[in-house]
Amino acid sequence: MTLLTPWGEALDPDAPLPQYPRPQLVRGRWQNLNGRWSCAFTPFRENDPLAVADPTHPPARFDVEIVVPFSPEVALSGVDRALRVDETLWYRRPFTVAEPSERVILHFGAVDQSCRVAVDGVEVGGHTGGYLPFALDITDALADGDEHELVVAVRDVTDTSWLARGKQKTARGGIWYTPQSGIWQTVWLETVPRIAVDRLVLTPELAAGALDVMVESLYAESGMRAAIEVLADGEVIAAGDAAVGEATRIRLPDPVHPWSPEDPFLYDVRVRLGDDVVSSYVGMRSFGLGEDVNGMPRLLLNGEPYLHVGLLDQGYWPDGGYTAPSDAALEYDIRLAKRAGYTMLRKHIKVEPLRWYHHCDRLGMLVWQDAVNGGRAYNPLVVTAPAFASPSLDDTKHARFGRRDVAGRARFEAELAEMIEHLRSVPSIAVWVPFNEGWGQFDAARIAGLVRDLDPTRTIDHASGWHDQRAGDVRSLHIYFRPVRAPRGRDPRALAITEYGGYSLGVPGHTFSGKVDGYRTYRSRDRLAEGFERLHDRELVPAVSAGVAATVYTQLSDVEDEVNGLVTYDRRFVKIPVERVRAVNDRMRAAAAASAAPRHPHPPAFIRHVLRLGTRFVTDEQIATDEPRPDPEGTA
């Protein structure tokens, strides 16, 4: 049975995901190329995992229709067929350039894993790395006439090589999911002047009350300057100009309005370079590591200790796989987490479309961003046994972690740097997470140093779960099969329980496979809620009181066999009433506030004040939405 989300049921296959895909660099002239394309599958037998068929020699017949940007393996694509390792997936569609300009740029949000692209029979470029965007200047390839042809050839070897694959596995099951391939994010055209804002980097400097702006342009002439305006509530509050390619500081008037989950205020930014005008936004916030008044290591937000109360969020959909069926679906998950009192989502082993981060920015949700794992097959003694008991292994022994390939390690480092550059200006991203549970981990201490050099403005969880190399800003623990307790011993890093819980409830009619995968199984909604409350009150609240600085419950939604989400895979049934989840999270926040305060008895009025702070976490305006909602009062 194919599970459909409410948004998948309402999908218009001629205009899926029509929203502008890059909210932090917006210009008016663009065309969405999502919708019905032609596709074909042909044999391709090459041992080199990076080899891709020549897009200038496509097959004679394209006899299958596919809805882009959904992978052929998922229901919403209309194909429902897997791409094999020994095949090429071909895409073709006609297009016109609605508003010709000096440059025509073709954008792909993400194509898994490797591709080559041709326009009007001319190869214009390609890309390897299934989770990051790329853009191709197709101006010189456009033939005469109004109509043009776009051809894309795709190869996906999934887990048969060392390329980044995330949680896709050829033999899916348990915590490993159905592989998917090809185009899975928006494809779009943009027409721009020759001299244009090709990249915009915005870095908030909250302590200085200023915004650092970097404007990059491929064809800008020497000495060119860009005009910059910063707006609040539609009014220009600061302005300046910046030399192209040089970071320039724009001071904001006092008082600067800081961004936080409780108050996600965003300043608008407008940049003009020659004839090109783009708009963006920034949240004025700072992240860091410090100590509270009692000398306990804490994660800092805007210079103050801040408890990150998070959910593991994998971003999978039963009808769209990696691809949310609509923008409202992306927004729904974040709003649900907000309603339940969470302040953070750990984006697990996936890079989302930029619109997902935009919703986190504007709604107020901190993000811990995982890198995407690769490498050869993983040894269960390295990646599974530590869930029960195992020492931290030395990850400079590359082969034991599936990382013997020099090319694979180099590719991971390159893609990690690309991910950080791609997401650098996102206000809500607080923590970079290079490795998880030893999956393809290597040289994590050195990698943490590289991340620090690339982005000193955020904190780092260098090895989430186990195989700690004593680097980064976070001591990161995954605890499923033993009580959650703050370990003893002095560590200058913040202590975080970055996965725990995983309590399962399979809801009839809302499961992917009928299998039940989780860490503790319940048979009714009431018993699940009671177990959830008991876990937190007996273990998490004392752990937070003892110094835990961040928590990540597993998980936001069910994914395939895993039925340990707060909401079912189809997003139609919320398993624990959000009010009960929120009350639990408020108690953890109260424990954090009490433990970070000076150590003397607190009167009851102080505790009541702390609890009231939690109840004001989300405003009615932030919750309000017209999107479809699951029934929060269903029965199981």
Secondary structure as UniProt FT lines:
FT   HELIX           6..9
FT   TURN            13..14
FT   TURN            23..24
FT   STRAND          30..32
FT   STRAND          35..43
FT   TURN            49..50
FT   TURN            55..56
FT   STRAND          64..68
FT   TURN            72..73
FT   HELIX           75..77
FT   TURN            85..86
FT   STRAND          87..96
FT   STRAND          103..108
FT   STRAND          111..112
FT   STRAND          114..119
FT   TURN            120..121
FT   STRAND          122..128
FT   TURN            130..131
FT   STRAND          134..137
FT   HELIX           139..141
FT   STRAND          147..155
FT   TURN            158..159
FT   TURN            166..167
FT   TURN            174..175
FT   STRAND          176..177
FT   STRAND          182..183
FT   STRAND          187..192
FT   STRAND          199..205
FT   TURN            206..209
FT   STRAND          210..216
FT   TURN            218..219
FT   TURN            222..223
FT   STRAND          225..232
FT   TURN            233..234
FT   STRAND          235..243
FT   TURN            244..245
FT   STRAND          248..251
FT   STRAND          267..273
FT   TURN            274..275
FT   STRAND          276..282
FT   STRAND          287..291
FT   TURN            293..294
FT   STRAND          297..301
FT   TURN            302..303
FT   STRAND          304..305
FT   STRAND          308..313
FT   TURN            318..320
FT   HELIX           327..339
FT   TURN            340..341
FT   STRAND          344..347
FT   HELIX           354..363
FT   STRAND          366..370
FT   HELIX           380..383
FT   HELIX           385..387
FT   TURN            395..396
FT   HELIX           398..401
FT   HELIX           406..423
FT   TURN            424..425
FT   TURN            427..428
FT   STRAND          429..433
FT   TURN            437..440
FT   HELIX           444..454
FT   TURN            456..457
FT   STRAND          459..460
FT   STRAND          474..479
FT   STRAND          494..501
FT   STRAND          503..504
FT   TURN            508..509
FT   STRAND          520..521
FT   HELIX           525..535
FT   HELIX           536..540
FT   HELIX           541..545
FT   TURN            546..547
FT   STRAND          548..554
FT   TURN            560..561
FT   TURN            569..570
FT   STRAND          573..574
FT   HELIX           578..596
FT   HELIX           604..615
FT   HELIX           620..623
FT   TURN            632..633
//
